Amino acid sequence: MNTVTVNGVLVDGINYIGGDGTGWELQPDGLDNIEVDVEQVMAQALKCRHKLVTITGHYTTREYIERGSTEVLVAERIRLASGRQ
């Protein structure tokens, strides 16, 4: 399991086909959106909704009924990208 760090705007309330998904995405500037599992860091995620953040975590693959194999970033730490907490 490799640790990664990614910057982007953290968005909640995302709806996926068939309801398959975490409901959270990271929207990096100029890149495809990344589905994010924030279960381990929900308190930080709620404080950082719709803000530019830095997420540290690891990727895993989830098997969804409608969407099939989907790469998800499991967040282990979320902080504001500017360095503020």
The 8 nearest C-alpha neighbors of each residue, nearest first, counted from 0:
[[1, 2, 57, 58, 59, 56, 3, 73],
 [2, 0, 57, 3, 58, 56, 59, 4],
 [1, 3, 57, 56, 0, 55, 4, 58],
 [4, 2, 56, 55, 57, 1, 5, 58],
 [3, 5, 55, 54, 56, 53, 6, 2],
 [4, 6, 54, 53, 3, 55, 7, 27],
 [7, 5, 53, 52, 27, 54, 80, 4],
 [6, 8, 27, 26, 51, 25, 52, 9],
 [7, 9, 51, 26, 50, 25, 49, 52],
 [10, 8, 25, 49, 48, 24, 50, 7],
 [11, 9, 49, 24, 23, 48, 25, 8],
 [12, 10, 23, 13, 22, 24, 48, 9],
 [11, 13, 22, 14, 23, 10, 24, 21],
 [14, 12, 22, 11, 23, 15, 24, 10],
 [15, 13, 22, 12, 18, 16, 20, 19],
 [14, 16, 18, 19, 20, 17, 13, 22],
 [15, 17, 18, 19, 65, 66, 14, 20],
 [16, 18, 19, 65, 15, 64, 66, 14],
 [19, 17, 15, 16, 20, 14, 65, 22],
 [20, 18, 17, 15, 63, 16, 65, 66],
 [21, 19, 22, 15, 18, 14, 63, 34],
 [20, 22, 23, 36, 35, 34, 19, 13],
 [21, 23, 13, 12, 20, 11, 14, 24],
 [24, 22, 11, 35, 21, 10, 13, 34],
 [25, 23, 34, 35, 10, 33, 9, 26],
 [24, 26, 9, 33, 8, 7, 32, 27],
 [25, 27, 32, 8, 7, 24, 9, 28],
 [28, 26, 7, 30, 6, 25, 29, 8],
 [27, 29, 30, 7, 26, 8, 6, 31],
 [28, 30, 27, 31, 26, 32, 7, 6],
 [31, 29, 27, 28, 32, 26, 33, 7],
 [32, 30, 33, 27, 29, 26, 28, 25],
 [31, 33, 26, 25, 24, 27, 30, 34],
 [34, 32, 25, 24, 35, 31, 26, 71],
 [33, 35, 24, 71, 23, 72, 25, 32],
 [36, 34, 72, 24, 23, 71, 73, 37],
 [35, 37, 73, 38, 21, 74, 72, 71],
 [38, 36, 74, 40, 41, 39, 35, 73],
 [37, 39, 41, 40, 36, 74, 73, 44],
 [40, 38, 37, 41, 75, 74, 36, 73],
 [41, 39, 37, 38, 43, 42, 44, 75],
 [40, 42, 44, 38, 37, 43, 39, 45],
 [43, 41, 45, 44, 40, 46, 39, 47],
 [44, 42, 46, 41, 45, 40, 77, 47],
 [45, 43, 41, 47, 46, 42, 48, 40],
 [44, 46, 42, 47, 43, 48, 41, 11],
 [47, 45, 43, 44, 48, 42, 41, 50],
 [48, 46, 44, 45, 50, 43, 49, 79],
 [47, 49, 9, 50, 45, 10, 46, 44],
 [50, 48, 10, 9, 8, 47, 51, 11],
 [51, 49, 8, 48, 47, 9, 52, 79],
 [50, 52, 8, 7, 80, 79, 9, 49],
 [53, 51, 80, 79, 78, 6, 7, 8],
 [52, 54, 6, 80, 78, 5, 77, 79],
 [55, 53, 77, 5, 4, 76, 74, 52],
 [56, 54, 4, 76, 3, 75, 74, 77],
 [57, 55, 74, 75, 2, 73, 3, 54],
 [56, 58, 2, 73, 72, 3, 1, 0],
 [59, 57, 72, 71, 73, 70, 60, 56],
 [58, 60, 71, 70, 72, 61, 57, 73],
 [59, 61, 70, 69, 71, 68, 62, 58],
 [62, 60, 69, 68, 63, 70, 59, 71],
 [61, 63, 68, 67, 69, 60, 64, 66],
 [62, 64, 67, 66, 65, 19, 61, 68],
 [63, 65, 67, 66, 62, 19, 17, 68],
 [66, 64, 63, 67, 17, 16, 19, 18],
 [67, 65, 63, 64, 68, 19, 16, 69],
 [66, 68, 63, 62, 64, 65, 69, 61],
 [69, 67, 62, 61, 60, 63, 66, 70],
 [70, 68, 61, 60, 67, 71, 62, 66],
 [69, 71, 60, 59, 61, 58, 68, 72],
 [72, 70, 34, 59, 58, 35, 60, 73],
 [71, 73, 58, 35, 57, 74, 36, 34],
 [74, 72, 36, 57, 56, 35, 58, 71],
 [75, 73, 56, 37, 76, 55, 36, 72],
 [74, 76, 56, 55, 39, 73, 40, 77],
 [77, 75, 55, 74, 54, 40, 56, 78],
 [78, 76, 54, 53, 43, 55, 52, 44],
 [79, 77, 53, 52, 84, 80, 54, 76],
 [78, 80, 52, 83, 81, 82, 84, 53],
 [81, 79, 52, 53, 82, 51, 78, 6],
 [80, 82, 79, 83, 52, 51, 78, 53],
 [81, 83, 80, 79, 84, 78, 53, 52],
 [84, 82, 79, 81, 78, 80, 52, 53],
 [83, 78, 79, 82, 81, 43, 77, 80]]
